[in-house]
Amino acid sequence: MDIPISSLIATQAGINERKYSNIRNKNSQDFDPIEVEESNEQEGYFIIDGHTRAYVAKEQGRRTITANVRGESGLGHVQALMVQDVLRSKKLVHLNDLKLY
């Protein structure tokens, strides 16, 4: 299923620069689907696996990315709350707000 990149909620505090460097020159059309979890309380999807692929796809100008969507288990929400706390954000952190580390 294709989902909007702007709807992706981070469950990690940043993008690993080494991992980013390894995939940034690949065509994002060729990426394996990312794994996301639906959010019943928020508009969007919690990223379970694929932060770097989604980040690169966004940088390549894509507006959507292919994802395997799981039902909400609560795990994604808990991880997103931990990221919010670590980054001292007043709201859940979206993929667009992540930085390289």
C-alpha positions as CSV (number, residue, x, y, z in Angstrom):
1,M,0.0,0.0,0.0
2,D,1.3,3.5,-0.8
3,I,1.1,6.0,2.0
4,P,2.0,9.6,2.3
5,I,5.6,10.2,3.6
6,S,4.2,13.3,5.4
7,S,2.1,11.0,7.6
8,L,5.0,9.0,9.0
9,I,5.6,9.3,12.7
10,A,9.2,8.5,13.9
11,T,9.9,5.7,16.5
12,Q,13.6,6.5,16.5
13,A,15.3,9.8,17.4
14,G,17.3,10.3,14.1
15,I,18.7,8.8,11.0
16,N,22.1,7.0,11.2
17,E,24.5,8.8,8.8
18,R,26.4,5.7,7.9
19,K,23.2,3.8,7.0
20,Y,22.0,6.9,5.1
21,S,25.2,7.1,3.1
22,N,24.9,3.5,2.1
23,I,21.4,3.9,0.5
24,R,21.1,7.5,-0.5
25,N,22.3,6.9,-4.1
26,K,19.8,4.0,-4.7
27,N,16.6,4.6,-6.5
28,S,13.8,4.8,-3.8
29,Q,11.5,3.1,-6.3
30,D,13.5,-0.1,-5.8
31,F,13.3,-0.1,-2.0
32,D,11.6,-2.9,-0.1
33,P,8.3,-1.7,1.5
34,I,8.8,-0.1,4.9
35,E,6.9,-1.5,8.0
36,V,4.4,0.8,9.7
37,E,1.7,0.5,12.3
38,E,-1.6,2.3,12.1
39,S,-2.4,4.9,14.6
40,N,-5.9,5.0,16.0
41,E,-5.3,8.2,18.0
42,Q,-3.1,10.2,15.6
43,E,-3.4,10.8,11.9
44,G,-0.5,8.9,10.4
45,Y,1.5,5.8,10.7
46,F,4.2,4.8,13.2
47,I,7.4,3.6,11.4
48,I,8.4,0.2,12.7
49,D,11.2,-0.4,10.2
50,G,12.4,1.8,7.4
51,H,13.2,5.3,8.7
52,T,16.2,5.6,6.5
53,R,14.5,4.4,3.3
54,A,11.6,6.8,3.9
55,Y,14.0,9.7,4.6
56,V,15.9,9.0,1.4
57,A,12.6,8.7,-0.6
58,K,11.5,12.1,0.9
59,E,14.9,13.6,-0.2
60,Q,14.4,12.2,-3.7
61,G,11.2,14.1,-3.9
62,R,8.7,11.3,-3.5
63,R,5.4,12.1,-1.7
64,T,4.4,8.4,-1.1
65,I,6.2,5.2,-0.1
66,T,5.2,1.6,-0.3
67,A,4.5,0.2,3.2
68,N,3.3,-3.0,4.8
69,V,0.6,-1.7,7.3
70,R,0.0,-3.5,10.6
71,G,-2.9,-2.9,12.9
72,E,-2.2,-0.8,16.0
73,S,-0.6,-2.8,18.8
74,G,0.4,0.1,21.0
75,L,4.1,-0.5,20.5
76,G,4.6,2.1,17.8
77,H,2.8,4.7,20.0
78,V,5.0,3.9,23.0
79,Q,8.2,4.2,20.9
80,A,7.0,7.5,19.4
81,L,6.3,8.9,22.9
82,M,9.9,7.9,23.9
83,V,11.3,9.7,20.9
84,Q,9.1,12.8,21.7
85,D,10.6,12.7,25.2
86,V,14.2,12.3,24.1
87,L,14.0,15.1,21.6
88,R,12.0,17.2,24.1
89,S,9.3,17.8,21.5
90,K,5.8,19.1,22.4
91,K,4.3,16.7,19.8
92,L,5.0,13.4,18.2
93,V,8.0,13.6,15.9
94,H,7.4,13.1,12.2
95,L,9.9,11.8,9.7
96,N,10.3,15.3,8.2
97,D,11.7,16.5,11.6
98,L,14.4,13.9,11.9
99,K,18.1,14.8,11.5
100,L,21.2,12.7,10.6
101,Y,23.4,11.6,13.6
